[in-house]
Amino acid sequence: MQFLLFGLMIFILFSLLLALSMALIPKLTGVPFSAIAGINEHSTPGIINAAILFQFISALSIFALPA
C-alpha cells in the first residue's frame, strides 16, 4: 500500500511541476516551448539554457522531491 501511495505522490509531483514548468519557462527565458522541444546541435545558447532549466525541474520532480 505504501508503495502505491509513493508512486501516486511521484506521479502527482511530476505532473504538477511539468505543467508549471511548461508555463513558466517560456515566460522566464523568452524561449517558446516548441523551440525547447525541437532542440538540436544548431540551437542558440538561450534555447539550450532553457532546455537545461526544464531538464533540471523535471529531474527534481522525479528524484529529489519524493525523497
C-alpha positions in Angstrom: 0.0 0.0 0.0 2.8 2.4 0.8 4.5 1.7 -2.5 1.3 2.6 -4.3 1.0 5.9 -2.4 4.6 6.6 -3.1 4.1 6.0 -6.8 1.0 8.3 -6.7 3.0 11.0 -5.0 5.7 10.8 -7.6 3.1 11.0 -10.4 1.3 14.0 -8.9 4.5 15.9 -8.2 5.9 15.2 -11.7 2.6 16.2 -13.4 2.3 19.4 -11.3 5.9 20.5 -11.9 5.7 19.6 -15.6 2.6 21.8 -16.1 4.2 24.6 -14.1 7.5 24.4 -16.0 5.7 24.4 -19.4 4.0 27.6 -18.4 6.8 29.4 -16.5 10.0 28.5 -18.6 8.8 30.4 -21.7 8.0 33.4 -19.5 11.3 33.3 -17.6 13.6 32.7 -20.6 11.6 34.2 -23.5 12.0 30.9 -25.4 8.8 29.2 -26.7 8.3 25.6 -25.6 8.2 24.4 -29.2 11.8 25.6 -29.6 12.8 23.7 -26.4 11.1 20.5 -27.7 12.9 20.8 -31.1 16.4 21.4 -29.7 19.4 20.3 -31.8 23.1 20.9 -32.3 22.4 24.2 -34.1 20.3 25.7 -31.3 21.1 29.1 -29.8 22.6 29.3 -26.2 19.3 30.7 -25.0 17.3 27.7 -26.1 20.0 25.4 -24.7 19.8 27.1 -21.3 16.0 26.9 -21.3 16.2 23.2 -22.1 18.7 22.7 -19.2 16.4 24.5 -16.8 13.5 22.4 -18.0 15.5 19.2 -17.5 16.5 20.4 -14.0 12.9 20.9 -13.0 11.9 17.6 -14.5 14.7 15.7 -12.7 13.9 17.5 -9.4 10.3 16.5 -9.6 11.1 12.8 -10.3 14.0 12.2 -8.0 14.6 14.8 -5.3 11.2 15.9 -4.1 9.7 12.5 -3.4 12.8 11.6 -1.3 
